[in-house]
């Protein structure tokens, strides 16, 4: 894996993402989020990523070396934290109960970690070393969104999948911008894990879900424009 990473980091990231999508599609379709098989599978992925990053001293490059400094420049990530609660906007209903709920929540938290490391920590940083920043941000965000098409193979309807892709692309831009500007992936992991974990407690209201997607698009546009100006503003303040 190390040799492939050194030879072609983009290919390495893409292969990791493809493997993850195949495994997750199988586990979700055959066992569900509440199964011990899902938790074990995503745990193996998470530990594999941590081990690879640690052994190759990629902590700083992948954004897990430290928490962002001067978080007030990022509005303390408040827009992201508020938006991450969206799955609770249509009410509070448990998707599972007892140990199944615990397993599902733990699985979702790990999904947030794994997906951020794959799409931001690996793919985005790999593209950033080869392409212009704008290209890396766009491709990473779009790829993250398109990756949710796999839900079509787990019984989800076409309309729901399209909404989810649009939703994920919008979040992809937010998370990628936050990671790029702050140099830390921790806020992204927390937000991503919140979204996924809260989905286990939210009611299923189609209208509210569509409103949530719309709000996400608007916040993504406004917040990313703001984040895009941070570096320039910092330089002006220093001068």
Residue frames relative to the residue before (quaternion, step in Angstrom):
aa qw qx qy qz dx dy dz
X 1.0000 0.0000 0.0000 0.0000 0.00 0.00 0.00
X 0.6315 0.5428 -0.3289 0.4456 3.54 1.04 -0.80
X 0.6521 0.5216 -0.3142 0.4516 3.57 0.97 -0.87
X 0.6504 0.5017 -0.3127 0.4770 3.57 0.99 -0.84
X 0.6309 0.5394 -0.3256 0.4528 3.57 1.00 -0.84
X 0.6939 0.4719 -0.2762 0.4684 3.58 0.90 -0.92
X 0.6833 0.4991 -0.2839 0.4510 3.57 1.04 -0.77
X 0.7960 -0.0861 0.1048 0.5900 3.58 0.89 -0.94
X 0.2301 -0.8264 0.5020 0.1101 3.55 0.02 1.31
X 0.6274 0.5342 -0.3426 0.4513 3.58 1.05 -0.70
X 0.6531 0.5016 -0.3080 0.4765 3.57 0.93 -0.88
X 0.6156 0.5490 -0.3354 0.4551 3.55 1.02 -0.82
X 0.6794 0.4910 -0.2865 0.4640 3.58 0.87 -0.97
X 0.6593 0.5158 -0.3081 0.4521 3.58 0.93 -0.91
X 0.6593 0.5036 -0.3090 0.4650 3.58 0.93 -0.87
X 0.6316 0.5226 -0.3289 0.4688 3.59 1.03 -0.77
X 0.6572 0.5105 -0.3014 0.4654 3.57 0.99 -0.87
X 0.6490 0.5142 -0.3143 0.4643 3.58 0.94 -0.88
X 0.6494 0.5126 -0.3101 0.4683 3.57 0.93 -0.89
X 0.6498 0.5213 -0.3062 0.4607 3.55 0.96 -0.91
X 0.6673 0.5106 -0.2990 0.4525 3.60 0.90 -0.94
X 0.6482 0.5167 -0.3128 0.4637 3.58 0.98 -0.85
X 0.6881 0.4818 -0.2807 0.4644 3.57 0.85 -1.00
X 0.6777 0.4966 -0.2951 0.4550 3.59 0.90 -0.93
X 0.6271 0.5373 -0.3309 0.4567 3.56 1.02 -0.82
X 0.6614 0.5031 -0.2959 0.4711 3.57 0.99 -0.86
X 0.6922 0.4860 -0.2829 0.4524 3.57 0.84 -0.98
X 0.6748 0.4848 -0.2984 0.4697 3.57 0.92 -0.89
X 0.6965 0.4963 -0.2766 0.4382 3.57 0.90 -0.92
X 0.7748 0.3687 -0.1797 0.4811 3.56 1.04 -0.76
X 0.8059 0.2585 -0.1257 0.5175 3.59 1.10 -0.58
X 0.3838 -0.7271 0.4887 0.2917 3.60 0.98 -0.78
X 0.6622 -0.5364 0.3613 0.3785 3.54 -1.27 0.44
X 0.6832 0.5231 -0.2808 0.4252 3.57 1.11 -0.67
X 0.5680 0.6351 -0.3666 0.3738 3.58 1.27 -0.10
X 0.5600 -0.5954 0.4590 0.3482 3.53 -1.18 0.59
X 0.5740 0.5887 -0.3713 0.4314 3.58 1.19 -0.55
X 0.6406 0.5117 -0.3183 0.4759 3.59 1.01 -0.81
X 0.6728 0.5004 -0.3008 0.4543 3.58 0.85 -0.95
X 0.6619 0.4982 -0.3048 0.4699 3.57 0.94 -0.86
X 0.6564 0.5307 -0.3087 0.4383 3.57 0.95 -0.89
X 0.7104 0.4378 -0.2643 0.4835 3.57 0.84 -0.97
X 0.5952 0.5558 -0.3610 0.4543 3.59 1.16 -0.55
X 0.6252 0.5281 -0.3271 0.4725 3.57 1.02 -0.80
X 0.6465 0.5164 -0.3151 0.4649 3.58 0.95 -0.86
X 0.6751 0.5070 -0.2935 0.4484 3.56 0.86 -1.01
X 0.6806 0.4835 -0.2882 0.4690 3.58 0.90 -0.91
X 0.6162 0.5492 -0.3380 0.4521 3.56 1.08 -0.71
X 0.6548 0.5078 -0.3003 0.4724 3.57 0.99 -0.87
X 0.6573 0.5121 -0.3078 0.4593 3.57 0.89 -0.95
X 0.6632 0.5112 -0.3001 0.4569 3.57 0.90 -0.94
X 0.6621 0.5041 -0.3095 0.4602 3.59 0.93 -0.89
X 0.6677 0.5013 -0.2982 0.4626 3.58 0.91 -0.91
X 0.6717 0.5016 -0.2972 0.4570 3.59 0.90 -0.91
X 0.6891 0.4993 -0.2891 0.4386 3.57 0.82 -0.98
X 0.7635 0.3526 -0.1844 0.5087 3.57 1.08 -0.70
X 0.4309 -0.7472 0.4242 0.2757 3.56 1.33 0.33
X 0.3459 0.7573 -0.4714 0.2908 3.55 0.90 1.01
X 0.2791 0.8096 -0.4857 0.1756 3.58 1.26 0.26
X 0.7052 0.4539 -0.2747 0.4704 3.58 0.79 -0.98
X 0.6577 0.5237 -0.3091 0.4446 3.57 0.92 -0.90
X 0.7384 0.3997 -0.2172 0.4979 3.57 1.01 -0.83
X 0.5512 -0.6818 0.3547 0.3247 3.57 1.28 0.12
X 0.5869 0.5793 -0.3874 0.4122 3.60 1.16 0.39
X 0.4075 0.7263 -0.4614 0.3057 3.58 1.21 0.42
X 0.8107 -0.0897 0.1024 0.5694 3.60 1.02 -0.74
X 0.5523 -0.5620 0.4961 0.3646 3.53 -1.37 0.21
X 0.6038 -0.5839 0.3865 0.3809 3.66 -1.03 0.67
X 0.3893 -0.6980 0.5499 0.2425 3.55 -1.08 0.72
X 0.8446 0.1497 -0.1145 0.5011 3.56 -1.24 0.53
X 0.0107 0.8634 -0.5037 0.0266 3.57 0.72 1.08
X 0.5236 0.6317 -0.4335 0.3725 3.60 1.16 -0.26
X 0.5615 0.5916 -0.3891 0.4282 3.59 1.19 -0.43
X 0.7181 0.3941 -0.2302 0.5254 3.57 1.18 -0.54
X 0.4997 -0.6590 0.3932 0.4017 3.56 1.35 0.43
X 0.5686 -0.6218 0.3471 0.4119 3.53 1.21 0.72
X 0.5349 -0.6554 0.3691 0.3849 3.59 1.30 0.51
X 0.2701 0.8072 -0.4893 0.1897 3.60 1.25 0.34
X 0.6361 0.5165 -0.3615 0.4448 3.67 0.85 -0.78
X 0.6709 0.4992 -0.2907 0.4649 3.57 1.02 -0.83
X 0.6559 0.5137 -0.3195 0.4515 3.59 0.94 -0.87
X 0.6621 0.5020 -0.3115 0.4609 3.60 0.91 -0.89
X 0.6716 0.5073 -0.2938 0.4531 3.56 0.90 -0.96
X 0.6275 0.5674 -0.3301 0.4187 3.59 1.10 -0.68
X 0.6335 0.5266 -0.3345 0.4576 3.61 1.25 -0.27
X 0.3690 0.8007 -0.4292 0.1963 3.58 1.29 -0.09
X 0.6291 0.5516 -0.3471 0.4237 3.59 1.05 -0.60
X 0.6622 0.4803 -0.3055 0.4873 3.57 1.29 -0.17
X 0.4760 0.7139 -0.4181 0.2982 3.58 1.27 -0.16
X 0.7309 0.4124 -0.2533 0.4813 3.59 1.09 -0.52
X 0.7591 -0.3613 0.1882 0.5078 3.57 1.17 0.50
X 0.4223 -0.6984 0.5301 0.2299 3.52 -1.33 0.28
X 0.1871 0.7561 -0.5995 0.1844 3.54 -0.53 1.26
X 0.3997 -0.7256 0.5070 0.2380 3.58 -0.83 0.97
X 0.3741 -0.7237 0.5365 0.2201 3.56 -0.86 0.97
X 0.7803 0.0799 -0.0219 0.6198 3.56 1.16 -0.71
X 0.2882 -0.7497 0.5672 0.1821 3.55 -1.28 0.10
X 0.8267 0.2540 -0.1731 0.4713 3.54 -1.27 0.44
X 0.8415 -0.1379 0.1225 0.5077 3.54 -1.05 -0.84
X 0.5943 0.5697 -0.3673 0.4328 3.59 1.12 -0.59
X 0.6378 0.5174 -0.3225 0.4706 3.58 1.05 -0.76
X 0.6393 0.5233 -0.3201 0.4637 3.58 0.97 -0.86
X 0.6617 0.5041 -0.3023 0.4654 3.58 0.91 -0.91
X 0.6615 0.5166 -0.3064 0.4491 3.58 0.92 -0.92
X 0.6665 0.4959 -0.3039 0.4664 3.60 0.93 -0.90
X 0.6534 0.5040 -0.3151 0.4688 3.59 0.92 -0.87
X 0.6330 0.5314 -0.3238 0.4605 3.58 1.02 -0.81
X 0.6759 0.5011 -0.2897 0.4563 3.58 0.95 -0.90
X 0.6176 0.5344 -0.3397 0.4664 3.56 1.07 -0.71
X 0.6774 0.4798 -0.2812 0.4815 3.57 0.98 -0.86
X 0.5844 0.5622 -0.3674 0.4555 3.58 1.11 -0.63
X 0.6303 0.5383 -0.3276 0.4535 3.57 0.99 -0.84
X 0.6656 0.4997 -0.2945 0.4695 3.55 0.95 -0.89
X 0.6920 0.4935 -0.2869 0.4419 3.58 0.77 -1.05
X 0.6985 0.4770 -0.2885 0.4487 3.59 0.81 -0.95
X 0.6358 0.5095 -0.3415 0.4686 3.60 1.02 -0.65
X 0.6559 0.5017 -0.3137 0.4687 3.58 0.96 -0.78
X 0.6732 0.4955 -0.3011 0.4589 3.59 0.97 -0.79
X 0.7847 0.3684 -0.1854 0.4628 3.57 0.69 -1.11
X 0.7474 0.3289 -0.2114 0.5372 3.60 1.02 -0.67
X 0.7265 0.4646 -0.2583 0.4354 3.57 0.69 -1.09
X 0.7736 0.3172 -0.1722 0.5208 3.60 0.99 -0.80
X 0.7620 0.4092 -0.2353 0.4434 3.59 0.49 -1.21
X 0.6982 0.4756 -0.2911 0.4489 3.59 0.75 -1.01
X 0.6831 0.4754 -0.3014 0.4653 3.59 0.84 -0.90
X 0.6199 0.5335 -0.3451 0.4605 3.60 1.10 -0.66
X 0.6853 0.4704 -0.2830 0.4786 3.59 0.93 -0.87
X 0.6124 0.5727 -0.3458 0.4212 3.55 1.07 -0.72
X 0.6723 0.4909 -0.2936 0.4699 3.57 1.13 -0.59
X 0.7284 0.4062 -0.2229 0.5048 3.57 1.28 -0.33
X 0.7935 0.2783 -0.1117 0.5295 3.55 1.00 -0.84
X 0.6421 -0.4600 0.4224 0.4447 3.52 -1.37 -0.06
X 0.6608 -0.5355 0.3544 0.3886 3.55 -1.18 0.59
X 0.6596 0.5239 -0.3158 0.4367 3.59 0.85 -0.94
X 0.6518 0.5115 -0.3095 0.4667 3.58 0.97 -0.88
X 0.6560 0.5172 -0.3079 0.4553 3.57 0.93 -0.91
X 0.6583 0.5060 -0.3088 0.4640 3.59 0.94 -0.86
X 0.6823 0.4987 -0.2902 0.4489 3.58 0.85 -0.98
X 0.6941 0.4788 -0.2828 0.4572 3.57 0.81 -1.00
X 0.6481 0.5175 -0.3199 0.4581 3.58 0.95 -0.86
X 0.6797 0.4958 -0.2861 0.4587 3.58 0.93 -0.90
X 0.6744 0.4869 -0.2910 0.4727 3.57 0.93 -0.90
X 0.6401 0.5269 -0.3233 0.4562 3.56 0.98 -0.84
X 0.6263 0.5398 -0.3268 0.4577 3.56 1.01 -0.83
X 0.6839 0.4837 -0.2833 0.4669 3.57 0.94 -0.89
X 0.6842 0.4963 -0.2870 0.4507 3.56 0.87 -0.96
X 0.5652 0.6167 -0.3808 0.3940 3.56 1.16 -0.53
X 0.6276 0.5561 -0.3359 0.4290 3.59 1.19 -0.49
X 0.4295 0.6901 -0.4681 0.3467 3.59 1.27 0.04
X 0.5448 0.6379 -0.3981 0.3711 3.58 1.15 -0.51
X 0.5593 0.6194 -0.3923 0.3868 3.59 1.20 -0.40
X 0.5119 0.6271 -0.4181 0.4122 3.58 1.27 -0.27
X 0.7051 0.4670 -0.2546 0.4690 3.54 1.12 -0.70
X 0.6687 0.4637 -0.3056 0.4944 3.57 1.29 0.08
X 0.7068 -0.4914 0.2523 0.4420 3.58 1.23 0.46
X 0.5088 0.6522 -0.4251 0.3675 3.61 1.21 -0.03
X 0.5118 -0.6631 0.4511 0.3080 3.61 -1.02 0.77
X 0.6547 -0.5268 0.3760 0.3905 3.57 -1.27 0.45
X 0.6602 0.5151 -0.3125 0.4485 3.60 0.91 -0.90
X 0.6556 0.5047 -0.3065 0.4706 3.57 0.93 -0.90
X 0.6597 0.5139 -0.3082 0.4536 3.55 1.00 -0.83
X 0.6322 0.5288 -0.3299 0.4603 3.59 0.99 -0.82
X 0.6506 0.5056 -0.3097 0.4745 3.58 0.95 -0.89
X 0.6611 0.5145 -0.3039 0.4537 3.54 0.97 -0.87
X 0.6310 0.5257 -0.3314 0.4644 3.58 1.04 -0.76
X 0.6532 0.5040 -0.3073 0.4743 3.60 0.93 -0.93
X 0.6384 0.5308 -0.3008 0.4694 3.55 1.00 -0.92
X 0.6981 0.4793 -0.2705 0.4581 3.57 0.87 -0.99
X 0.6172 0.5321 -0.3485 0.4630 3.60 1.04 -0.71
X 0.6440 0.5218 -0.3150 0.4624 3.58 0.96 -0.89
X 0.6727 0.4692 -0.2856 0.4958 3.55 0.95 -0.88
X 0.5849 0.5920 -0.3618 0.4201 3.56 1.10 -0.69
X 0.6613 0.4963 -0.3007 0.4753 3.56 0.98 -0.86
X 0.6406 0.5234 -0.3299 0.4548 3.60 0.94 -0.86
X 0.7137 0.4724 -0.2592 0.4476 3.55 0.75 -1.08
X 0.6579 0.5061 -0.3120 0.4623 3.58 0.99 -0.80
X 0.6465 0.5099 -0.3151 0.4719 3.58 0.99 -0.82
X 0.6491 0.5171 -0.3187 0.4579 3.57 0.94 -0.89
X 0.6641 0.4997 -0.3004 0.4680 3.56 0.92 -0.91
X 0.6826 0.5003 -0.2944 0.4439 3.58 0.85 -0.96
X 0.7287 0.4426 -0.2481 0.4600 3.57 0.87 -0.93
X 0.7466 0.4108 -0.2277 0.4712 3.59 0.98 -0.78
X 0.3644 -0.7481 0.4792 0.2791 3.56 1.17 -0.55
X 0.6944 0.4032 -0.2664 0.5332 3.57 1.30 0.12
X 0.3286 -0.7559 0.5363 0.1818 3.54 -1.00 0.85
X 0.4556 0.7262 -0.4284 0.2855 3.60 1.24 -0.23
X 0.6595 0.4839 -0.3385 0.4651 3.67 0.84 -0.80
X 0.6361 0.5325 -0.3221 0.4561 3.58 1.07 -0.73
X 0.6440 0.5172 -0.3158 0.4670 3.57 0.97 -0.86
X 0.6569 0.5131 -0.3117 0.4561 3.58 0.92 -0.90
X 0.6789 0.4890 -0.2926 0.4630 3.59 0.85 -0.97
X 0.6601 0.5115 -0.2995 0.4615 3.56 0.91 -0.94
X 0.6729 0.4915 -0.2931 0.4687 3.58 0.92 -0.88
X 0.6073 0.5491 -0.3439 0.4597 3.58 1.10 -0.69
X 0.6457 0.5269 -0.3172 0.4526 3.57 0.90 -0.95
X 0.7174 0.4578 -0.2544 0.4594 3.55 0.78 -1.07
X 0.6723 0.4968 -0.3038 0.4571 3.59 0.91 -0.87
X 0.6675 0.5057 -0.3044 0.4539 3.60 0.95 -0.86
X 0.5611 0.6038 -0.3915 0.4091 3.59 1.17 -0.44
X 0.6174 0.5461 -0.3361 0.4558 3.58 1.24 -0.38
X 0.7326 0.4004 -0.2173 0.5058 3.59 1.29 -0.27
X 0.6163 0.5924 -0.3371 0.3944 3.59 1.22 -0.28
X 0.4944 -0.6283 0.5134 0.3118 3.55 -1.22 0.59
X 0.4215 -0.7007 0.5156 0.2562 3.57 -1.24 0.33
X 0.1597 0.7756 -0.5842 0.1778 3.55 -0.02 1.37
X 0.4166 -0.7592 0.4437 0.2306 3.57 -0.37 1.27
X 0.6631 0.5129 -0.3124 0.4468 3.60 0.93 -0.89
X 0.6739 0.4815 -0.2958 0.4759 3.58 0.88 -0.94
X 0.6213 0.5428 -0.3393 0.4519 3.58 1.03 -0.75
X 0.6603 0.4961 -0.3009 0.4768 3.58 1.00 -0.80
X 0.6186 0.5253 -0.3335 0.4798 3.57 1.08 -0.73
X 0.6330 0.5390 -0.3202 0.4542 3.56 1.00 -0.86
X 0.6366 0.5136 -0.3239 0.4754 3.59 0.98 -0.81
X 0.6612 0.5166 -0.3017 0.4527 3.58 0.95 -0.90
X 0.6534 0.5021 -0.3016 0.4795 3.57 0.96 -0.90
X 0.6314 0.5437 -0.3273 0.4457 3.57 1.01 -0.81
X 0.6388 0.5260 -0.3222 0.4599 3.57 0.97 -0.83
X 0.6745 0.4967 -0.2921 0.4615 3.57 0.89 -0.97
X 0.6730 0.4884 -0.2966 0.4697 3.59 0.86 -0.95
X 0.6225 0.5494 -0.3393 0.4421 3.58 1.01 -0.80
X 0.6632 0.5069 -0.3022 0.4603 3.57 0.92 -0.90
X 0.7121 0.4635 -0.2606 0.4584 3.57 0.77 -1.08
X 0.6991 0.4798 -0.2782 0.4513 3.58 0.82 -1.01
X 0.6669 0.4982 -0.3099 0.4594 3.60 0.98 -0.79
X 0.5999 0.5341 -0.3564 0.4774 3.59 1.10 -0.63
X 0.6492 0.5099 -0.3071 0.4735 3.55 1.01 -0.87
X 0.6758 0.4926 -0.2935 0.4632 3.57 0.85 -0.95
X 0.6261 0.5640 -0.3305 0.4251 3.55 1.07 -0.75
X 0.7083 0.4514 -0.2529 0.4802 3.58 1.17 -0.52
X 0.4422 0.7368 -0.4381 0.2638 3.58 1.22 -0.23
X 0.6733 0.5112 -0.3150 0.4313 3.59 0.77 -0.96
X 0.6612 0.5062 -0.2998 0.4656 3.57 0.95 -0.89
X 0.6553 0.5113 -0.3149 0.4583 3.57 0.99 -0.84
X 0.6337 0.5347 -0.3308 0.4506 3.59 1.02 -0.82
X 0.6523 0.5140 -0.3145 0.4597 3.57 0.96 -0.87
X 0.6475 0.5164 -0.3245 0.4568 3.57 1.01 -0.81
X 0.6515 0.5208 -0.3114 0.4554 3.56 1.01 -0.83
X 0.6496 0.5166 -0.3119 0.4624 3.54 1.09 -0.77
X 0.6601 0.4773 -0.3040 0.4940 3.56 1.12 -0.65
